[in-house]
Amino acid sequence: MKYLGIDYGRVRVGIAVSDDEGKIAFPKSVLKNTGIGALADTIAHLAGAERALEIVMGLPQVVPGMDASLRGEIQNLADIMEKQYQTPVSFQDELFTTRMAEEHSKKNTDASAAALILQSFLDRQNKV
């Protein structure tokens, strides 16, 4: 099964895609976040073009000093994807994925972070 990975940000949104078997994640692209509705449309189009049957979104855990409203935006996007586009959404903890992606490459950090999120999810799924 193929997956689309999302690293949501208020300015940029990283996109990753898995192989057809759902074992390996690859950075795909970075989208400009122009609003939840337009973003949902673009993600739905990408999921269809990639034949991804499920979306995996990074969801930050609440830590002291963190702006918790970001979690609400991510959950709102997930609700739109599930209700309006009938696309299943799973969540994966995204703690420190952007920092890890920056350590490996300054280019396409957001897409690389999405790939790390998606790979963590795939690794967890494939252990079962």
Secondary structure, 3 states (H helix, E strand, C coil): CCEEEEECCCCEEEEEEECCCCCCEEEEEEEECCCHHHHHHHHHHHHHHHCCCEEEEEECCCCCCCCCHHHHHHHHHHHHHHHHHCCCEEEEECCCHHHHHHHHCCCCHHHHHHHHHHHHHHHHHHHC
